[in-house]
């Protein structure tokens, strides 16, 4: 699907500029992309996976808000039709309704075509930490029911292993509690099962083997990495380039 966002990103010394179709590569403007600019571009790139007729999981967070905004605009422009959204938080629900995005729930649509959301950490195998901003349980329920899960992050969220940031691992219990890890977690599935066996634990923030695509907003531009296809696609001076990628290397 064609969406409206600047198509060309290129390096000019230490800065990166965005060109419109009318501008020339030979005479780049003096434009520097902010982190917010990169987040918006990454969100727009994620929305390119949305097609008319889809049931979509709508994530929560500042980056995902750009994607929800873009979906609403495309609906208003008639470029997307018959979209149904499943929100992961009250905040996203309010934003979607204000933009005219029809909403439903998992009872009506137990299988979703696609979900778009951010993450607090992403490791080399596309495992995620999510939930530091709340909405953990709803996020896991919605994104666990989707056929394709597109994650939007900036490069600061890429980690060697989950927990490496030193920030808390969200754990939803009654009442709410977080865990801190002093060393590498190890076997994520074993850790997941062990945490869930603790009395009072509702869910934890490890999203294991769920993401299928990661959109990374970096100083080098917007990078797409696909887990299933085994290749990475990115823009180099306006030209789409795809290289083979070992999925263990993000």
N, C-alpha and C positions, 0 to 999 in steps of 0.2 A: 504494500500500500504506500502511495506517495504521501508524504507529510511535509508541512512547511517548516523547515528549519535550515540554517545555513549549511550548505553541503560540503564546503571545502575548509579544511583545517591544515595549516602548515607552519613550520618552524621558521622564525626570523630572529636568529640569535637566541636570546634567552626568553623571548616572548612568542606567543602563538596567536595568530590572527585568523579571523573568520571572514571569508569572502562571499559576497553575493554573486549571482550569475553575471551581473553587469561589471564586476570588478576584474582587473587583469592580474594574473599571477606575476607578471613582470614588474608591476608597481604596487606592492602590497601596502595596505593602509597601516598606520601605527595603532593597532588595536591589541589589547592584552585581555585574555579571557580570565575572568575571576572564577573562583571555585563555584559560585552560584551559577555562572554561565555554563560551566562544564556539567554541573548537576542537571541543569535544564536540558542540555543537548543529549546527555545520557538517557534522561527520561523520555525525550522525544524518540530516540533510537529504539527504546524498549517498546514504545507505542506502535512502532512500525510492524510489530508482530501481531497486532490486533486486526481482526477482519470482521466484516459485517456478519451479524448472526451469532457472534460468540457470547458465551457466558464467561465473565471475567472476574477474577478475584482482585479486589482493589486494596492494596496494602496501605500502610500507615507510615508517616514520616515526612520530613521536609523534601526529600528528593522525589518520593513517590507522589507527593502532592502535585508536582509539575506534570507527571504522567496523567493523573486524574484530570487535571485542568485541560491537557491536550485532548484527551478522549472526549471531554465535554464539548470542546470547540469543534472537533471533527464531526460530532453528532449534529451540532447546530448548523454546520456548513453542508450537511448531507453527504459527507465523504465516508461516514460510518452510519450504518442503519441496524436496527433490531439488536442493539447491544443490551445485555443484562449484566448488572454489576452485583457482586457479593462483597460487602465491605467487611474490613477486619477491625474496625473501631467505630465508635460514635462520631469521632472527628471526621473520619473519611466519609461516613454516611452523610453527615451534614454537608460536606463539600460537594459530594456527588449529587445530592438532591438539588442543591443550589445551582448546579450546572446543567440540570435536566437529564441526568443519567438515571435510567430506570433501575431500581434495586429489587432484589429478591433475597432468598436465603437458601441454606443447604438442604432444608427439608424439601423445597421445591426443585432444586437443582443439586442432586448429590454428587454429580461429576461436572467439573468446570473445564472449559477448553484451555484456559490460560490464567495465570496469576502474575501480577507485577508488584514487586515490593523491594524494599531496601534490606540491608543487613548490617549488623555491628561488626562482624568478622567474616571473612571468607578464606578457607584454606585451599591448598593446591588441588584437592579433590572435589571442590565445590560444596563442601560441608560448611554450614553457617552457624553463627551465633546471632540470635535475634531476641528481641524482647526488652532491651534496656530502656526503651521508651514506653513500655507497657503494651497491652493488647496481645500478649504472648499466646494465650490459649486460642483466641479467635484466629490469629495468624496461622497457627499450626493446623487448626481444623480446616481452614479454607485452602491453604496451600498444599495440604496433604490430600486434598480432593481434586487437584488440577492435573491435567494431562501434560502441561508445559508450565514451568515456573521460571520467569525471567527476573533476575536479581539486578538491581541498580545500586552501585556503590562508587565511592571515590577511592583513589589508590591507597589512602591511609587505612582502609578497612581490610587490605590484603595481608594475611598473616601466614607464618610458617606452619603453625598448628593452632587449633582452637584453644583460646585461653591465653595465647602468647602476648596479647595486649596488656595483660595485667589487670584489666578491668573485670568487674563482677560477671559471673555466669548467672543470668536470670533464672530463678526457680520460683514458680508460682505455687504457693501453698496457702494454708489458712493458719496464721496470717502470712503475708508476703515475706520471702527470705531469699537472699542471694548467696552464692558460693564463690569462694576464691580458690584458685589452684596454685600451689607453690611450685609445681613442676608440670611437664607435659601430661596431658590427660591420659594418653595411651589409647587403648581400644575404646573407641567412641561408643560402640554398641553395648559393650559391657558396662561402661560408665552410665550410659542412658538407662539400662535396665536396673542398675544398682540404685540410682537416684530415685527412679519411679517406685521402687520397693519401700522407700522411706515413708512411714505413716504421715499423712497430711499433705504429701506432695501431689499437686494436680498435674503439673507439666513443667518441663525445663526448656531452656533456650537453645539447645542443640538441634538444628535442623539437618539431620543426617541423610545424605544421598537423596536430596529432594530437588535441588536446583538443577535446571537443564541448561540455562544460559546465564552468563554474567556480563553485564554492561558496566565497564569501568571508566569513570571520568578521571583522566590523568593529565599532567602537564603536557604529555605527548599527544593529547587529543582523546577521542572516544574509541575505546577498544572493546570489541565483542569477542567473547570466548564461549564456544559451544561444547558442552560435555559429550553429547551423543554423536555429533558429527565428527569430532576429533580434529577440528581445525580452528584457527583463529583468523578473524577478518578485521581489518582496520583500514583507515583512510590515510593515504600518503599523498599529499598535494592534490587532493581531490580524486585520486584513483583508488578504487576498492582493491585491496590485495588480500589474498587468503593463503596462509601457509599451513602446512601440516603441524599439528601440535600434539605432544604427549599430554594426555589429560591430567597426568600427575604434576605437570608444571604449569602453574598459573602465572 
